[in-house]
Amino acid sequence: MKSDVIAMTPLSLTLGQGGEPKQGTVCIFGTGDFGRSLGLRLLQAGYEVVFGSRDPKNNSLVPKGSKVMTHAEAAQMSRVIFIAVQRDHYQFLTSLTSALKGKVLVDISNNLKMGQYPQSNAEYLSSLVPGASVVKGFNTVSAWALQSGALDASRQVLLCGDDPGAKQAVVDIAHSLGLSAQDRGSLRAAGEIEDIPLQLFPMWRLPLWIAAGLLCFFYFYLLARDVIYAYVMNGKDISFRMMISLANKVFPIVSLIMLALCYLPSVLAAILQLYHGTKYKRFPDWLDRWMLCRKQLGLVALALAFLHVLYTLVIPIRYYVRYKAAASTISQIKENKTNPFDTTLAWRTDSYYSLGILGFGLYVLLGITSLPSVSNALNWREFRFVQSKLGHVTLLLCTAHTFLYGWNKFLKAYSYKWWTPPGYMLCLVVPCIVLVSKVILMLPCIDRTLTRIRQGWERPGTGYNAQLNGGGTRKPLMA
């Protein structure tokens, strides 16, 4: 009953003199960077702030307007106490057990590495002070975010705890600071929350590893085909092409493959749903992870496409290109001849550049709509139209751009140096698989069945139907 009352009447609001709204008092144990930054934000939000310190006489570091007392004295001033000290220094809290009884202790600590301790810091703190209500929170917000404002960094406070009233008090403080709060459940979730700040771009690891692997493979593949082959077979040293020419071949190749990898998992998911005849069967873990990082795959692909555009723009000012153009012009003058205008070649090159420009333009649009500030302004249908419909159009345009680049070179024997296909032919494999599969899935007979499955229909003999017909216990499949 007590916690219910607290949840309905936030602790942080009291009435000052004259009846005007005034925030309550908050205590902070610790005068480090985070403690001082938090204290400053609390003062700006209208709270009275009291710091608990081992040396209360040294108040030069704390924000102006706050008070510094001993830990025992400060604990008496507020029900909510932020523990802004490292886990190694928690032992002093055992001497304050009586003073902390009934208090809300907000553990904001983080560790140096994952799995550093068998027990989470918040659970360890709860065992040291059993009479207090421990809430894990504010550890995902940095001191810099508190100093510079909520709009400059993470605005979300993740928290967990066993006392609903204590969590509500922390939620009220977070909201008064302009932060959003998300309840992650009981104190058992503290370990998961403590690991979040230690993760280094978790959703970017797979896309970056894929990009790095593809870049290395195609760079050395083209290095062997172009530079090493010319030196071994013809004795020509064209190693200077490693800087611009090879890079400008590798970037678009990897970019196109990674763009196709953004849409391949949805094709595989549709095939699995058709195969199982139900949407209530869980996808394999590898496919789940793949689908979760599609945004990052697309952004890396966009970055590589942008590099391809930049490298293409510098081609006319390259020394080798200017030398070849001048040599060709001088040769024609000496021989008193002019190469005839090739209309087919003109159509091919103009179409090649046009498709490249259109594809890159849609590429940029996909990247812009993936930004949270833009995607939040779109409804689900608009976002799906851009990312799915226009995304497949982008893949189609970039694939056609690559086909026009190759044109009829695949028919020429000289294209297969050391009996290996050109790099652009290899990069067309995945996009063509995706596009052909998408066309097949769009056939009315297949699309109709897939739509019914995604609306909840199950093929006879699968899911609930199979269990009911077999007389077994009805157990739902994981979605």
HELIX and SHEET records of a PDB file:
HELIX    1   1 LYS A    2  MET A    8  1                                   7    
HELIX    2   2 GLN A   17  GLY A   19  5                                   3    
HELIX    3   3 ASP A   33  GLN A   44  1                                  12    
HELIX    4   4 HIS A   71  ALA A   75  1                                   5    
HELIX    5   5 ARG A   87  LEU A   96  5                                  10    
HELIX    6   6 THR A   97  LEU A  100  1                                   4    
HELIX    7   7 ASN A  121  LEU A  128  1                                   8    
HELIX    8   8 ALA A  143  SER A  148  1                                   6    
HELIX    9   9 ALA A  150  ASP A  152  5                                   3    
HELIX   10  10 PRO A  164  SER A  176  1                                  13    
HELIX   11  11 LEU A  187  ALA A  189  5                                   3    
HELIX   12  12 ALA A  190  ASP A  195  1                                   6    
HELIX   13  13 ILE A  196  LEU A  198  5                                   3    
HELIX   14  14 PRO A  202  TRP A  204  5                                   3    
HELIX   15  15 ARG A  205  LEU A  222  1                                  18    
HELIX   16  16 LEU A  223  ILE A  228  3                                   6    
HELIX   17  17 TYR A  229  ASN A  234  1                                   6    
HELIX   18  18 SER A  239  MET A  242  5                                   4    
HELIX   19  19 SER A  245  HIS A  276  1                                  32    
HELIX   20  20 ASP A  285  LEU A  292  1                                   8    
HELIX   21  21 ARG A  294  LEU A  313  1                                  20    
HELIX   22  22 ILE A  315  ILE A  317  5                                   3    
HELIX   23  23 TYR A  319  GLU A  335  1                                  17    
HELIX   24  24 THR A  343  THR A  369  1                                  27    
HELIX   25  25 PRO A  372  SER A  375  1                                   4    
HELIX   26  26 TRP A  380  ARG A  384  1                                   5    
HELIX   27  27 PHE A  385  LEU A  390  3                                   6    
HELIX   28  28 GLY A  391  GLY A  406  1                                  16    
HELIX   29  29 LYS A  409  LEU A  411  5                                   3    
HELIX   30  30 ALA A  413  SER A  415  5                                   3    
HELIX   31  31 LYS A  417  TRP A  419  5                                   3    
HELIX   32  32 GLY A  423  CYS A  427  1                                   5    
HELIX   33  33 VAL A  429  LEU A  441  1                                  13    
HELIX   34  34 PRO A  444  ARG A  454  1                                  11    
HELIX   35  35 GLY A  463  ASN A  469  1                                   7    
SHEET    1   A 2 LEU A  13  LEU A  15  0                                        
SHEET    2   A 2 PRO A  21  GLN A  23 -1                                        
SHEET    1   B 8 LYS A  67  MET A  69  0                                        
SHEET    2   B 8 GLU A  48  GLY A  52  1                                        
SHEET    3   B 8 THR A  25  PHE A  29  1                                        
SHEET    4   B 8 VAL A  80  ILE A  83  1                                        
SHEET    5   B 8 VAL A 104  ASP A 107  1                                        
SHEET    6   B 8 SER A 133  LYS A 136  1                                        
SHEET    7   B 8 GLN A 156  GLY A 161 -1                                        
SHEET    8   B 8 SER A 180  ASP A 183  1                                        
END                                                                             
